Amino acid sequence: MNLPSLLLLLFAVLSSAGGQIMLKHGMRSAAAAAGHEGSLAMRAATSPWVVLGLLVFGVSALAWMITLATVPLSIAYPFNALGYLLIVLAGATVLHERTSMWTWGGSFLVVIGLVTVMAGQ
């Protein structure tokens, strides 16, 4: 795998994780607002965070498709492990979600799996 492919792959993973965090933040706000009045679907459709999250997630999907044109799936897909780790980290720090030692341990094992796959290449 060459450097441009690696950078595009990392961009796809990072933007996917970022989009998920934006969607979660927007949906949390939309659900709270819908509890007071209106429907959840309408609140989500008009939430700037949900719209931005979908846009970022769409960009990540395009980056992922371009990545798959040049990088074998057996190499590209394990990089999603970085996305899991980033989402757990952002969930705990940005969204203030509770995480357990089991969550961190499992995330660490997933990253070890990624390192193992890459070491075999």
Beta strands, then each sheet from edge to edge (+ up, - down):
end
